Amino acid sequence: PRGPSDLLPLGDGGVWALPGKPTRAEAVRPDAPERCPALEEIDFEALAAPEVYEYSRAHLAIYRWWSRMCGTGRESLGQAQVQRLLERGGLVGDGAGALFGDRVSAQLWLSRAFREIAPGSFGLNLPQLVSLFARL
């Protein structure tokens, strides 16, 4: 018998490649995902309440942005990075969806929020960043 770490010797065409006959456990069987309920596609958008779906998508977007901005070896974001996100998102300025009239008011709000959420720290980790965005 082969060990659990040995790969099955199949050729590029999915045909048995060894000269001997495969054991019953090694027999090539066609995939049948339609017979397996664990492989059934789940429509989360239809099954979840709209508020829950929107909440989860917002958190996923925050996580993706946070992980992209942090990069490797870092676990927090500084105030300048969060300021840039607010500006790029249209939350600073004269636009229709702006929360802050100008850059200075956004900086003042961010510095106060940073002091309250993460006192004595130079950046926000992911849970702290989610808390900051919940205040917007």
C-alpha positions as CSV (number, residue, x, y, z in Angstrom):
1,P,0.0,0.0,0.0
2,R,1.0,3.6,-0.6
3,G,1.6,6.0,2.2
4,P,-0.8,8.9,2.9
5,S,1.6,11.5,1.6
6,D,2.1,9.7,-1.8
7,L,0.3,11.2,-4.8
8,L,-1.8,9.1,-7.1
9,P,0.2,8.4,-10.2
10,L,-2.1,9.8,-12.9
11,G,-0.9,11.0,-16.3
12,D,-1.8,14.3,-17.9
13,G,-4.9,12.7,-19.4
14,G,-6.2,11.4,-16.0
15,V,-5.3,7.8,-16.9
16,W,-3.4,5.5,-14.5
17,A,0.3,5.8,-15.2
18,L,1.9,2.9,-13.4
19,P,2.2,-0.6,-15.0
20,G,0.3,-2.3,-12.2
21,K,-3.4,-2.2,-11.7
22,P,-4.7,0.4,-9.2
23,T,-6.2,-0.8,-6.0
24,R,-10.0,-0.3,-5.4
25,A,-9.3,2.8,-3.2
26,E,-7.1,4.2,-6.0
27,A,-9.6,3.7,-8.8
28,V,-10.3,6.8,-10.9
29,R,-13.9,8.0,-10.4
30,P,-15.6,10.8,-12.3
31,D,-16.4,13.9,-10.3
32,A,-20.1,14.3,-9.3
33,P,-20.5,17.6,-7.5
34,E,-24.2,17.6,-8.2
35,R,-24.5,14.6,-5.8
36,C,-22.6,16.4,-3.0
37,P,-24.6,18.9,-0.9
38,A,-21.4,20.4,0.5
39,L,-20.5,21.6,-3.0
40,E,-23.8,23.3,-3.7
41,E,-23.6,26.9,-4.5
42,I,-24.9,29.2,-1.8
43,D,-26.6,32.5,-2.8
44,F,-25.7,34.7,0.2
45,E,-27.2,37.8,-1.3
46,A,-30.7,36.1,-1.5
47,L,-30.5,34.3,1.9
48,A,-29.2,37.1,4.1
49,A,-31.1,40.2,5.2
50,P,-30.1,43.2,3.1
51,E,-28.7,45.0,6.2
52,V,-26.6,42.0,7.1
53,Y,-25.3,41.7,3.5
54,E,-24.4,45.4,3.3
55,Y,-22.7,45.2,6.8
56,S,-20.6,42.3,5.7
57,R,-19.6,43.9,2.4
58,A,-18.6,47.1,4.2
59,H,-16.4,45.1,6.6
60,L,-14.9,43.2,3.7
61,A,-14.1,46.4,1.9
62,I,-12.5,47.9,5.1
63,Y,-10.4,44.7,5.6
64,R,-9.2,44.7,2.0
65,W,-8.2,48.3,2.1
66,W,-6.5,47.8,5.5
67,S,-4.5,44.8,4.4
68,R,-3.5,46.5,1.1
69,M,-2.3,49.7,2.9
70,C,-0.6,47.8,5.7
71,G,1.5,45.6,3.5
72,T,3.7,42.9,4.9
73,G,5.2,43.2,8.4
74,R,2.9,46.0,9.5
75,E,-0.3,45.8,11.6
76,S,-1.5,49.3,11.8
77,L,-2.4,52.4,9.7
78,G,-1.3,55.9,10.5
79,Q,-3.5,59.0,10.5
80,A,-2.1,60.2,7.1
81,Q,-3.2,57.0,5.4
82,V,-6.7,57.2,6.8
83,Q,-6.8,60.9,5.8
84,R,-6.0,59.9,2.2
85,L,-8.7,57.3,2.2
86,L,-11.3,59.8,3.4
87,E,-10.2,62.3,0.7
88,R,-10.2,59.6,-2.1
89,G,-13.6,58.4,-1.0
90,G,-15.1,61.9,-1.4
91,L,-15.7,62.5,2.3
92,V,-13.6,65.6,2.4
93,G,-14.4,68.7,0.2
94,D,-17.4,70.4,-1.3
95,G,-19.0,67.4,-2.9
96,A,-22.5,66.1,-2.3
97,G,-21.4,63.2,0.0
98,A,-18.7,65.1,1.9
99,L,-18.8,64.8,5.7
100,F,-15.9,67.3,6.2
101,G,-15.9,70.7,4.5
102,D,-12.1,70.9,4.2
103,R,-9.0,69.0,4.9
104,V,-8.3,70.8,8.2
105,S,-11.6,69.8,9.8
106,A,-11.0,66.2,8.7
107,Q,-7.5,66.3,10.3
108,L,-8.9,67.7,13.5
109,W,-11.6,65.1,13.7
110,L,-9.2,62.3,12.9
111,S,-6.6,63.4,15.5
112,R,-9.3,63.5,18.2
113,A,-10.7,60.1,17.1
114,F,-7.2,58.6,17.1
115,R,-6.6,59.8,20.6
116,E,-9.9,58.3,21.8
117,I,-9.6,54.9,20.0
118,A,-5.9,54.2,20.4
119,P,-4.4,56.4,23.0
120,G,-0.6,56.5,23.0
121,S,-0.4,54.5,19.7
122,F,0.8,55.7,16.3
123,G,-1.7,53.7,14.3
124,L,-4.9,51.8,14.2
125,N,-5.2,48.0,13.9
126,L,-8.1,46.5,12.1
127,P,-10.7,46.4,15.0
128,Q,-9.8,50.0,15.8
129,L,-10.1,51.1,12.2
130,V,-13.6,49.5,12.0
131,S,-14.5,51.4,15.2
132,L,-13.2,54.6,13.6
133,F,-15.4,54.1,10.5
134,A,-18.4,53.3,12.7
135,R,-18.1,56.9,14.0
136,L,-18.5,58.4,10.5
